[in-house]
Amino acid sequence: MFKRTIAILALTAGSAQAHSGHGAASEAHWLSQGDHIAVVILSAIALNLGVQLVFRRIKALRHRET
């Protein structure tokens, strides 16, 4: 699931960056365009899956030590 999400994110990020208006001054712009919202959501999913993976590995290592 993580690899698929990263692949989809990589494919959609280009369309979100294809036009001007990005930067710290226009953060609300990311929530006003459909392609930008998709990138934000996919980034959140990818981050969540990555954090879950790290915690699972830490838990498995702790379990292995005991």
Residue pairs with C-beta under 8 A, 6 or more apart in sequence:
1 49
2 46
2 49
2 50
2 53
5 42
5 45
5 46
5 49
6 46
8 42
9 39
9 42
9 43
9 46
12 35
12 38
12 39
12 42
13 39
15 35
16 30
16 33
16 35
16 36
16 38
16 39
21 29
22 29
22 30
29 36
30 36
30 37
30 39
30 40
31 37
31 40
